[in-house]
Amino acid sequence: MSTRKKKQQLNMRVLIGSSLVTVWIVVTILAFNWSTFTKMNLLDEIEIKGAVIIPAEDYRESLIPVLGTSIHDLDTRNMSLLLESHPFVHVARISKKFPNKIIVEIIERKPVALLNMNPILFIDQEGVILPDLGNVNDRIVPIMSGFNSARELYPIGDQTISQKVLESIQLIDYIIDHYPLLYENLSEVTLNSNDEFVLILANYPTKVILGSERFNEKIEILISFEHALPKDTGLHHYSKLDLRYNRQIIAKVRV
């Protein structure tokens, strides 16, 4: 093939490629303009995912003001921050689905204990205070009692200011992560008259006195003690288990 023919073919390929790119750009612009003209890109659908405790409709209502806005103009970051201002929303992520829909993915805060005060408050693993809303009462969680009940210590949507409550939450968090069966059997976490931590187990019940320090170590001792018991015996066999002493348990058998 001659050099002239090769050059002609190359020019033809460049011309065809350029034409296709031009056609694609024109079609894209026309499609965008058409959707704008026909209002197809105005937000009219909000899908909520991850709503368990709080009804999805409650989250959707907070976003109603953006309905009818061009999906291209939506500030998803500000919308996420708005949702995250709700006390039960830990993280919110919003994605656009063209032409007229957004998908809201929510991770809710999960209460791990109930603060025994009036009105009832809940608290999550980070010590954030949660109000009694939605389906939160459907969750069975241990009660925290005997703590300072001054309301200013428990700002809704923020971490508690009470150091004793934070210590208690750290203890509960450790139990959840390492001994979930013990958490399921946990009925109450309380302070006695000496400001010592006491666990009340749901079965029968059993009182476990932890004292005021080295909680994780004492929980491990408690679990080791339980595993060493005969098969037909459990922690419920005892009315009181005192772990305030160095690496030992003083047990009172249930009469």
C-alpha positions in Angstrom: 0.0 0.0 0.0 1.3 3.4 -1.0 2.2 6.0 1.6 -0.5 8.3 0.2 -3.2 5.7 0.8 -2.0 5.0 4.3 -2.1 8.7 5.1 -5.7 9.0 3.7 -6.8 6.1 5.8 -5.3 7.6 8.9 -6.9 10.9 8.3 -10.3 9.1 7.7 -9.9 7.4 11.1 -9.1 10.6 12.9 -12.1 12.3 11.2 -14.4 9.4 12.2 -13.1 9.4 15.8 -13.5 13.2 16.1 -17.0 13.0 14.7 -18.1 10.3 17.2 -16.7 12.3 20.1 -18.5 15.4 18.8 -21.8 13.5 18.4 -21.4 12.1 22.0 -20.9 15.5 23.5 -23.8 16.9 21.6 -26.1 14.1 22.7 -25.0 14.5 26.3 -25.7 18.3 26.2 -29.0 17.7 24.5 -30.0 15.1 27.1 -29.0 17.3 29.9 -30.9 20.3 28.5 -33.9 18.1 27.8 -34.0 16.7 31.3 -33.8 20.3 32.7 -36.5 21.5 30.3 -38.8 18.7 31.2 -37.9 18.9 35.0 -36.9 15.3 35.0 -33.9 16.1 37.2 -35.8 17.7 40.0 -35.6 15.6 43.2 -38.9 13.9 44.0 -37.8 10.6 45.6 -35.8 10.0 48.8 -35.0 6.4 49.8 -33.9 5.8 53.4 -31.8 2.7 54.3 -30.7 1.6 57.8 -33.6 3.1 59.8 -34.4 0.6 62.6 -35.0 2.5 65.8 -36.3 5.7 64.3 -39.0 5.4 61.5 -37.6 6.1 58.0 -40.4 8.7 57.5 -39.0 10.8 60.4 -35.6 11.1 58.6 -37.4 11.7 55.3 -39.4 14.6 56.8 -36.2 16.5 57.7 -35.2 16.5 54.0 -38.6 17.6 52.6 -37.3 21.2 52.0 -34.9 19.9 49.3 -37.7 18.2 47.3 -38.1 19.9 43.9 -34.5 21.0 43.8 -32.3 20.1 40.8 -30.4 17.0 41.7 -27.3 18.7 40.3 -27.5 21.5 42.8 -28.0 19.3 45.9 -25.3 19.7 48.6 -25.1 16.1 49.9 -22.5 17.0 52.6 -24.8 19.6 54.2 -27.7 17.2 54.0 -25.6 14.5 55.8 -24.7 17.0 58.5 -28.4 17.8 58.9 -29.3 14.2 59.4 -26.3 13.6 61.8 -27.7 16.4 64.1 -30.4 13.8 65.0 -29.3 12.2 68.3 -29.8 8.7 66.9 -27.8 9.2 63.7 -24.2 8.1 64.0 -23.3 8.4 60.3 -25.4 9.5 57.3 -24.2 9.1 53.7 -26.2 10.4 50.7 -25.7 9.4 47.1 -27.5 10.8 44.0 -29.3 8.5 41.6 -30.1 10.3 38.4 -32.4 11.7 37.2 -34.4 12.5 40.3 -33.6 10.4 43.4 -31.3 10.3 46.3 -30.4 7.3 48.5 -29.8 8.0 52.2 -27.8 5.4 54.1 -28.0 5.8 57.9 -26.1 4.1 60.7 -28.0 4.6 63.9 -26.6 4.8 67.4 -27.6 1.7 69.4 -28.5 2.0 73.0 -26.6 -0.4 75.3 -28.1 0.7 78.6 -31.1 2.6 80.1 -30.5 5.4 82.5 -33.0 5.1 85.4 -34.3 8.6 85.6 -37.4 10.6 84.7 -37.9 10.9 81.8 -36.0 7.8 80.7 -32.8 8.2 78.8 -30.7 5.7 76.9 -26.9 5.7 76.3 -24.8 4.1 73.5 -21.3 2.6 73.6 -19.6 6.0 73.2 -21.5 7.4 76.1 -23.8 9.5 73.9 -27.2 10.3 75.5 -30.3 9.2 73.5 -33.9 10.2 74.2 -36.8 7.8 74.4 -37.9 7.9 70.7 -39.1 5.6 68.0 -38.7 1.9 68.7 -36.0 2.3 71.3 -38.1 0.8 74.0 -38.4 -2.4 72.0 -34.7 -3.1 72.8 -34.0 -4.9 76.0 -31.0 -3.3 77.6 -29.6 -3.3 81.2 -30.6 -0.5 83.6 -28.1 1.9 85.1 -29.1 3.1 88.5 -27.6 4.8 91.5 -25.8 7.4 89.4 -26.0 11.2 89.8 -29.4 12.2 88.2 -28.6 15.9 87.6 -30.0 16.5 84.1 -27.1 18.8 83.1 -24.9 15.7 83.1 -26.8 14.1 80.3 -27.0 16.4 77.2 -29.2 14.8 74.5 -27.1 13.9 71.5 -23.8 14.5 73.2 -21.5 12.4 75.5 -22.4 12.3 79.1 -20.4 14.5 81.5 -20.7 12.0 84.3 -17.4 10.3 84.8 -19.0 7.4 86.7 -21.5 6.8 83.9 -18.6 6.8 81.4 -16.7 4.3 83.5 -19.9 2.1 83.5 -20.2 2.4 79.8 -16.6 1.4 79.3 -17.3 -1.7 81.4 -20.5 -2.5 79.5 -18.6 -2.0 76.2 -15.9 -4.4 77.3 -18.5 -7.0 78.3 -20.3 -6.6 74.9 -17.1 -7.1 72.9 -15.6 -10.0 74.9 -18.5 -11.7 76.7 -21.7 -11.1 74.8 -23.5 -13.9 76.7 -22.8 -12.1 80.0 -24.2 -8.9 78.5 -27.4 -10.8 77.6 -27.7 -11.9 81.2 -27.0 -8.4 82.6 -30.1 -6.8 84.2 -28.6 -3.9 86.0 -25.4 -1.9 86.6 -25.5 0.1 89.8 -23.4 1.9 92.4 -23.6 0.9 96.0 -23.3 3.2 99.0 -19.4 3.1 98.7 -19.5 4.1 95.0 -18.5 0.6 94.0 -19.8 -1.0 90.8 -22.2 -3.8 91.2 -23.7 -6.0 88.4 -27.1 -7.6 88.8 -27.5 -10.7 86.6 -31.0 -11.4 85.3 -31.0 -15.1 86.4 -32.7 -15.3 89.8 -30.9 -12.7 90.3 -27.2 -12.8 91.2 -25.3 -9.7 92.6 -21.7 -9.4 91.4 -19.7 -6.8 93.4 -16.8 -5.5 91.3 -15.5 -2.7 93.6 -14.0 0.5 92.1 -11.0 -0.6 89.9 -9.6 -3.2 87.5 -13.0 -4.1 86.1 -11.8 -5.9 83.0 -9.6 -8.1 85.0 -12.4 -8.9 87.4 -14.8 -9.8 84.6 -12.2 -12.2 83.3 -12.0 -13.8 86.8 -15.8 -14.0 86.9 -15.9 -15.8 83.5 -13.1 -18.2 84.5 -15.0 -19.0 87.7 -18.1 -19.7 85.7 -16.3 -22.0 83.4 -14.8 -23.9 86.3 -18.2 -24.7 87.8 -19.8 -28.1 87.4 -22.0 -28.5 84.4 -25.2 -28.5 86.5 -24.1 -25.3 88.2 -24.0 -21.7 87.0 -23.6 -18.2 88.3 -27.3 -18.3 89.3 -26.4 -20.9 91.9 -25.0 -18.0 94.0 -26.9 -15.0 95.4 -23.7 -12.9 95.7 -20.2 -12.9 94.2 -17.7 -10.5 95.7 -14.7 -9.7 93.5 -13.3 -6.8 95.5 -10.4 -8.9 96.8 -7.1 -9.6 95.0 -7.8 -12.3 92.3 -10.3 -14.2 94.4 -14.1 -14.5 94.7 -16.1 -14.7 97.9 -19.2 -16.6 96.9 -22.5 -16.8 98.8 -24.5 -19.9 97.8 -28.2 -19.2 97.2 -30.3 -20.7 100.0 
